[in-house]
Amino acid sequence: MKIMNCPLNGPRNISEFASFGEVSQMPDPNTTSDADWAEYIWFSNNAAGVVREWWCHLATNYWFIAERHTVTDEILKTYPASEVFSSRVDFAEAEGA
């Protein structure tokens, strides 16, 4: 059984988690082009080596960051997103919504 350490809930079975891709710098949603926004959403570097990724503990909906080696699939470190991000991004409500 493979175990992953959740920063909030401690060691848990890996089946309780889902990965949501690489952590990368988000473009300004109010000024970026549709093409650049689509690239940010849908494309990743897919690098061989250590990558920072968004993960979620599904039972508690707790989001955090994990550093995982993409070749060996070893999870090296997990930590709260607050160690990387100091504020939230508020998206403007779409007109007519």
C-alpha beads as a LAMMPS data file, in Angstrom:
LAMMPS data file: protein, C-alpha beads

97 atoms
96 bonds

1 atom types
1 bond types

-500.0 500.0 xlo xhi
-500.0 500.0 ylo yhi
-500.0 500.0 zlo zhi

Masses

1 110.0

Atoms # bond

1 1 1 0.000 0.000 0.000
2 1 1 1.420 3.379 -1.039
3 1 1 1.162 6.147 1.567
4 1 1 1.163 9.909 1.039
5 1 1 1.534 12.464 3.796
6 1 1 -1.271 15.025 3.814
7 1 1 -0.120 18.255 5.520
8 1 1 -3.523 18.491 7.240
9 1 1 -4.493 14.859 7.887
10 1 1 -1.167 13.023 8.134
11 1 1 -0.217 9.782 6.355
12 1 1 -3.069 8.398 4.231
13 1 1 -3.549 5.781 1.518
14 1 1 -2.639 7.239 -1.885
15 1 1 -6.123 6.298 -3.164
16 1 1 -7.515 9.201 -1.077
17 1 1 -5.709 11.757 -3.266
18 1 1 -5.929 13.192 -6.755
19 1 1 -3.262 15.123 -8.643
20 1 1 -4.197 18.250 -10.582
21 1 1 -1.017 19.141 -12.432
22 1 1 2.041 21.276 -12.087
23 1 1 2.240 24.396 -9.965
24 1 1 3.061 27.236 -12.339
25 1 1 2.795 31.005 -12.443
26 1 1 -0.752 31.984 -13.379
27 1 1 -1.102 34.753 -15.962
28 1 1 -3.274 37.741 -15.076
29 1 1 -6.794 36.472 -15.922
30 1 1 -7.976 40.012 -16.681
31 1 1 -5.320 40.840 -19.287
32 1 1 -4.037 37.597 -20.814
33 1 1 -5.163 36.421 -24.235
34 1 1 -7.478 33.451 -24.648
35 1 1 -4.655 31.501 -26.297
36 1 1 -2.244 32.156 -23.416
37 1 1 -4.935 31.276 -20.859
38 1 1 -5.677 28.001 -22.691
39 1 1 -1.959 27.175 -22.731
40 1 1 -1.748 27.799 -18.968
41 1 1 -4.779 25.569 -18.302
42 1 1 -4.100 22.676 -20.679
43 1 1 -0.340 22.393 -21.222
44 1 1 2.393 21.337 -18.835
45 1 1 6.160 21.059 -19.093
46 1 1 6.027 17.282 -18.503
47 1 1 9.627 17.387 -17.277
48 1 1 11.534 14.328 -16.106
49 1 1 12.647 14.972 -12.537
50 1 1 11.270 16.729 -9.477
51 1 1 8.062 18.678 -10.140
52 1 1 5.810 20.696 -7.801
53 1 1 2.199 19.626 -8.249
54 1 1 -1.243 20.495 -6.930
55 1 1 -2.814 17.632 -4.970
56 1 1 -6.126 17.299 -3.158
57 1 1 -7.059 15.029 -0.264
58 1 1 -10.459 14.029 -1.606
59 1 1 -12.044 13.073 1.721
60 1 1 -11.546 16.579 3.140
61 1 1 -11.142 18.603 -0.079
62 1 1 -7.827 19.894 1.291
63 1 1 -5.533 21.280 -1.441
64 1 1 -1.770 21.274 -1.001
65 1 1 1.485 21.045 -2.919
66 1 1 3.612 17.947 -3.367
67 1 1 7.073 17.602 -4.828
68 1 1 7.167 14.378 -6.853
69 1 1 9.898 12.788 -8.944
70 1 1 8.208 12.059 -12.266
71 1 1 10.602 9.246 -13.222
72 1 1 10.455 7.242 -9.976
73 1 1 6.977 8.487 -8.897
74 1 1 8.431 9.072 -5.422
75 1 1 6.704 11.788 -3.409
76 1 1 9.533 13.722 -1.797
77 1 1 7.705 16.407 0.175
78 1 1 4.207 17.725 0.837
79 1 1 3.295 21.138 2.283
80 1 1 0.455 23.648 2.519
81 1 1 0.018 25.954 -0.476
82 1 1 0.474 28.893 1.906
83 1 1 4.218 28.137 1.888
84 1 1 4.275 29.219 -1.770
85 1 1 1.285 31.539 -2.149
86 1 1 0.549 34.423 0.197
87 1 1 -2.798 35.520 -1.251
88 1 1 -5.803 34.265 -3.202
89 1 1 -6.781 35.383 -6.677
90 1 1 -10.283 36.782 -6.968
91 1 1 -11.676 36.467 -10.463
92 1 1 -13.930 39.195 -11.827
93 1 1 -17.508 38.066 -12.261
94 1 1 -18.465 37.709 -15.919
95 1 1 -20.784 40.373 -17.282
96 1 1 -24.401 39.230 -17.284
97 1 1 -23.708 36.456 -14.763

Bonds

1 1 1 2
2 1 2 3
3 1 3 4
4 1 4 5
5 1 5 6
6 1 6 7
7 1 7 8
8 1 8 9
9 1 9 10
10 1 10 11
11 1 11 12
12 1 12 13
13 1 13 14
14 1 14 15
15 1 15 16
16 1 16 17
17 1 17 18
18 1 18 19
19 1 19 20
20 1 20 21
21 1 21 22
22 1 22 23
23 1 23 24
24 1 24 25
25 1 25 26
26 1 26 27
27 1 27 28
28 1 28 29
29 1 29 30
30 1 30 31
31 1 31 32
32 1 32 33
33 1 33 34
34 1 34 35
35 1 35 36
36 1 36 37
37 1 37 38
38 1 38 39
39 1 39 40
40 1 40 41
41 1 41 42
42 1 42 43
43 1 43 44
44 1 44 45
45 1 45 46
46 1 46 47
47 1 47 48
48 1 48 49
49 1 49 50
50 1 50 51
51 1 51 52
52 1 52 53
53 1 53 54
54 1 54 55
55 1 55 56
56 1 56 57
57 1 57 58
58 1 58 59
59 1 59 60
60 1 60 61
61 1 61 62
62 1 62 63
63 1 63 64
64 1 64 65
65 1 65 66
66 1 66 67
67 1 67 68
68 1 68 69
69 1 69 70
70 1 70 71
71 1 71 72
72 1 72 73
73 1 73 74
74 1 74 75
75 1 75 76
76 1 76 77
77 1 77 78
78 1 78 79
79 1 79 80
80 1 80 81
81 1 81 82
82 1 82 83
83 1 83 84
84 1 84 85
85 1 85 86
86 1 86 87
87 1 87 88
88 1 88 89
89 1 89 90
90 1 90 91
91 1 91 92
92 1 92 93
93 1 93 94
94 1 94 95
95 1 95 96
96 1 96 97
